[in-house]
Every structure is written in structure tokens, then in C-alpha cells.
Amino acid sequence: DYSTVQAVQATMILSTILCCVAFLIFILQLFRLKQGERFVLTSIIQLLSCLCVMVAASIYTDRREDLHKNNAQLYSLIMDGRYGYSFILAWVAFAFTFISGLMYLILRKRK
């Protein structure tokens, strides 16, 4: 299904956009927030980015065999249990965006 590939691509692109927006909002909040306040908006956007990465990686995990049936070389690797480096990078990105989202939630502005 090409729609599966498009769903994975769209959610990963949305995740990247949300990460960039979260970073820009974080920079703005550094100058706008009062001392002692939390970076809640930045945290929410970062956690939404984390959710997008998780959705994309989950869709790919579920549909990997269907995506590669026409390519015999990739299909044989998948049947052996190999996914590739980009699959691992997606799950690492999920972990890091989740951790950074939690850090933004805990973080307070100092002087």
C-alpha cells in the first residue's frame, strides 16, 4: 500500500515540523516567561512530536512485510528479522523526543 508509506512519511515530517516549532517557542519563552514559570507549551508541542514519531514507527513496524514484498532482497532481510538503521533511528528519536518533552515540562525559568 502506497498509503501506508505516505502515512509514515507524513507523520515523520509533521514530527520534524513540530520539533522545530517547539524549539522556536522555547526560544521565545526564554524571553517572555516570568521567573519560576514552566515551559508547558513547549512541552506539549514536543510531546505531540513524540506521538507522531511513535505513530510512524508503529505503522512501519506493523506493515513492513507488505511494504517490501515486491523487493525480494529487502523482503528476505525483513523475514530474517532485520529492519535497517532508519527503523532504529526512528525509535531512538521517539525516546529522545519523549525525554525532552518531559524535561521541558519539569524545567523552570531561572534568572
N, C-alpha and C positions, 0 to 999 in steps of 0.2 A: 504494500500500500504506500503510495506516494504521500497520502495524507498523514500517515504516521511520521514520515520524515519531516514533513512541513510542521507538524505539531512540535517535534523535538527542536527543530531549528527556531521556531517562533518563541518557544518558552526560554530557550537559551539566550536569544537576542534580547528578549524582554528582561531577563535577569541581568544581563550586562548593562542595559539602559538604566534599570533600577539601581544598580550599584553606583553608576556614575551620578545619578540624581541624588542618592544618599550621601555621596561624598561632597557634592556641591552644597547640599543643605547643611551638612556638618560644618563646612567652612563658614556658611552664613550664620549658623547658630553660635559659632565661636565668638562672633562679634555682637550678636543680638541677645543672647541669653543672659539673665542675671546670675550672679554668683550663687552656686549651690543648686541650680536647676539641672534637670536631667535632659539628655538628648533623646527624648521619646520619639519624635517624628523621624529622626534619622534611623532609630532602631526599628521602627515599624516598616520603613521602606527597605531596610537591609534584610529584615526577616521575610518580607514579600519576595525579595530577590532569592533568598534561600529556598523558599517554597517553589519558585519557578525552576530552579536547578533540580530540586528533588523530583518534580513532576517530569521534567525532560529525561532525567536519568532513569526514572521508573518506567516511562513509556518505552525507552530504548531497551531496558532490561527485559521487559515483557515481550516485545516484538522483534528482538534481534534476529531470530531464526527466519521470520517472514521477510525481513528486510534484505537478507543476504542469500536467499535461495537461488537466485539467478547467477550468482558469482560462486563457482564451485570452490575456488581457493579460500575465500573468506568463510564460506559455509562449513568447510572441513575444519577450519580453525575454531569456529564457534562450537561445533559439535564436540571438539576436544576440550571445551571449557575455557577457551581464550577469548578475551574481549578486545584487547588493544589498549594503548596508552590513553587515548582520549576518554574512554569509559572510566578509567581510574581517575583521570583528572577531573571529570565531572563530579564524582563522589567526593574527591578531596575539596573541590570548590564548594560543594554543599556543606561540608564540615566547617570550612573556614568562614563562609558567609553566615552560618548559624552562630559560630563563636563570636564573630564581630558584631552581629546583631545583638547578642546578649551583652557584650561589652559596652555597646552604645547605651543599652538600657540601664546598666549599672553605673556608667560614668556620670560624674557630676562636674560642672564647670568650676574651675578654680580661678584665682586671680590672673 
